Amino acid sequence: MTANNVTALAAASEPRFISYAVRDEVAWIMLERPESSNAQNYRLLNELDDMFKRAVEDDGVKAIVLGGRGKHFSAGHDLGTPEKDLHMPRERKLLWYSHVDREGAEGQYVLEQDAYLGFCRRWQEIPKPMIAMVQGACIAGGLMLAWVCDMIVASEDAFFQDPVVRMGVPGVEYFAHAFELPPRIAREFLLLGERMPAQRAYQFGMVNRIFPRETLEAEVEKIAVELAKRPRFGMALTKQAINHVEEVRGKRSTMDAVFHMHHLAHAHNQLVTGDLVGGMGAKEMASANKAQAAQKP
């Protein structure tokens, strides 16, 4: 292999949609699509998985912070930016076969088993403590990224939302809603699809702490550095203990059941409208969200 080929290969392996840095034994993993409100295409998710693995394998990293550059943490799955990559082959991490050119419901089902439900379950089991640093919007797929973390620390202007019932779909693929919120509040959160301000999310225990946006990163850093002082194995066992409590409460079986409901909804939409999301694409969803928010006092 020539030097030019080596250089090209190295450049190709560099993350495009994610940045990674370590300071004071804390890995800072940042979504880097601010122009698209950190919408998650499949390449971003694959890169995110690579960076999580890098942090886990680095003995010098004791804690992980996940954030999003710019105004918003994440507006969710990529429904229509120029970088949308549903049609592209992708590196598969969980031994599912390729989604490309599969007919009927099969393609989306196998893709989301790996890239959505599979990734989130994998990330929740990361043995090092993780903090989601959330500012602005944390919508739909953004919730999935925040929920796999051990703590959510938010800015005062942050809000949380899962509006996908507008698509005829019962919530995002990693269905943690009724584990993160009391069941009746989870019903409201899903059925109305309204924005939940950080302060209300804090009252229900979904958010751990709230700070002004201008001090958010500094406050998160204080927490992460404190976590980094704890014994590594003790933190890993503590994470396993809490995860086990959720499993005993039925989290995995619930997610399996709702994932199949989710894909029944996709298939129904395809049959009735010819579109996975029933015609509720990025522009339509954003417009509906803004109109709903404008009606709130």
N, C-alpha and C positions, 0 to 999 in steps of 0.2 A: 504494500500500500504506500502510495506516495505521500509526501508531506502535505501536499495540497488536499489530498483525499482525507487525511487525518484531520486537518483543519476544518474541512467541510463537515465531516462527521461530528466533530466536537460542537460546531456551531449548530448543527441540526438537533443535537441533544439538549441544547440550552433551553430552559423553559421560556415560553413566549408570553404566556398569560398569567404567570405567577412569579413573584420574587421571593427570595429566601435570604435571610441574614441571621447571624447569631451574635448576640451580645449578652454578656453576664450570664452565660449558661442557659439562655432563653432563645429558642428559634422563633423568628418572626416570619410568618408565612402570609403573604399578602396577595389578594386577587388584584390583578393589574389591568382591568378593563374599565377604567373610570368613565370613558366616553360612552360606554354602553351600560352604565350603572352596575358594572361587574356581573352582567348576565353570564350564565354558565353554559358555554358550549362544551362538547365532549372532550375536546383537546385540553381545555382548562381543567376539567375534572381529572383527566389522566395525569396532567402535570401536578395537580394538587396531591394525588395519590403518591406520585414519585417524591414530592417534597416531604410529605408525612413520613414516608419510609426512610428518607434521608435523615430526618430528625430522630426517628426511633433508633436508627443504627449508629448514631453519633453519641458516643459515651460522654462527650462534652456538653450535650444538651440535656437539661433536667426538666424543662417545661416548654410548652409550645403556645404561641399566640397566633390565632387566625384572624385576619382582618381584611378589609377591602379598601383599596385606595380611592380617594375622591369623596364625593358627596354622599354616596350610599354604600352600605355593606354589600348587598347584593339584591338585585331586582328579580332574581330567580333564574329559571331555565331560559336559555336563549330561544325565543320564539320567532325571531325574524331579523337579527342583525346581519350585516354583510359577512360576518364570520360564522354564521350558523353552519353546522357541519354534520347534520343528520345523514346526509347522503354519502359521507366519506367512510372508508374502512377505518378501523381504530384498533389499537392494541387492547386486547381483552385480558383482564386481570383475574377473572374468577372461573375460567374454563368454559364459559358459554361460547357457542359458535357465533359466527359473524351474522349481524343483522341485515347486511346489505343484500338487496334483491330478494328478500323473503316476502312471500305473498300473504295477504290477509292480515290477521292480527299478530302473526308470528314475529315479524321484524321488530316492531316496537316492544313486544313482550320480552324478547331475549336481550335487546339493548338495555332496557330499564332494569332487568334482573341484575345485570352487571354494573351499569354506570350510575344507577340511582339507589335502589334498595341495597344491592350488594356492597357498593362503596361505603355507604353510610354505616352499615353494620360492621364492616371492616374497620372504619375509622373510630367508631364508638369503643372498640376494643383496644385502641392504642394504649399502651401501658403507662405512658407519661401524661401528666396533667395538662389539660388543654383549656385555654380561655378563648372564647369568641369575643372579639372587640367590635361592637356593633354601633354604627352611626347611621343616621338616615333610614333608608328603607331596608327592611329584611323581609322579603316577600317570597312566599311559596318555596322554591328551591333554596332560597336564602335561609329559610327556617331550618331546612335539613342540615345545612352546614353548621348553623349555630347550635342546633339540638344535639349534635354528636359530641360537642365539647362539654367539659365538666362544669364550667362556669360561663355565664353570659354577663358581660359588663357592657353597659350601653350608655350612649350619650343621651342627654335630656331630650333631644329632638328625634331620637330613634322611634320607629314604629314597626310593628309586626303584623303580617297579614297573609292569609291564605284564601285568595278569591277564586280558586279554580272550580268551585261549584258552579260558577257561571258557565263553565265549559261542559257541565253535566258530569263532572268527575268528582268523586268523594274525597277530596283532599290530595295532597302530594303523596308521592310513592313511599316515603319513609314516614308512616302514619304514627307519629308520636303525640299527636294533639291531646288526647285524653290522658296521657302520662305526664305531659308538661303542664296541663291546665285541669282544673276540676271539670268533670264531665259536662255539667250544664253550661259552663263557660266555653268549653270546647265546642259544644253544639252551636252556641251563638257565634263563636269565632268562625266556624265553617259555614253555617247556613246564611249568615248575613255577609260574611266576607269583608267586614269592615277593618279599618286600621286600628290596631290596639296600641295606644301610646306606651312608651317605656314605663311610665309611672304605674299604669294599670297592670302591665305585665309583671312588674315588681311586686305589686300587691298580691298577685296570685302565685308568686314564687318562681315564675319562669325566668325572671331576670334577677341576678344576684345583687348588683350595685349599679348606681346611676351617677354620672358625672357630667359637668358641662363639656361640650364637644372640644373646647380648646385645651382642656386638661385630661381628656380621656386617655390618650396614649401614655402620658406620664403616670396616671393612676393605675392603668393596666400593668405597666412595667413594674410598679412597686409590688403588686400582687404576684406577678410572675416570678420576680426575683425572690420573694419570700417562699414561694412554692419550691423553687430550685434549691433551697436550703434543706428540704425534707429528705429523708432516706428514700432512694430510688425504689427499692423493693417494697417498702412500706406503702408508697403511693400506688404502685402497681397493684398490690393486693387490695388496697382500699377501693380502687376503681373496679376491680373484679367483684368485690363484695356488693357494691351498689348496683352494678350491672346484673348481678345474680338476683337481687331483690326485684328488679324490673322484670327479669325473665320469669320468676315465680309468679308475678302478678299478671303474666300472660302477654308481655310485650311482643315477643317474637311471633307467637301464634296469631295475635291480633294483626300484626303487620302482614303476615302471609295472607290472611283472609281478605284484608282491605286491598292488598296489592292486586288480588284477582278481581275484586270489584272495580278497581281502578281501570283494569284492562278490559273488563266487560264494558265499561263506559266508553273507552276508546273505540272498541269494536262497534258498539251501538252508534257512536257518532259517525264512524266511517260508513256504516250501512245507510244511515238516515240522511247525512249531509255530505258524505264524501270526504270528510275532513276529520282528522284525529281529535281536534279540539272544538269541533262544531262551529268553525268559522270565527272563534274567539282567539285571534292571533295577537301578536305583540301590540299593534296599534289599537285594536279594539279593546283589549284588556286594559291598557294604559288609560284610554279615554274613559272607560267605565269606572276605573279606580278614581280618577280625578273628579269625575262628576259626583261620585258617591261621597268623596272627601269634602267636596264643596258644600254638600247639603248638611254636613255636621255642624252644630253650633260652635 
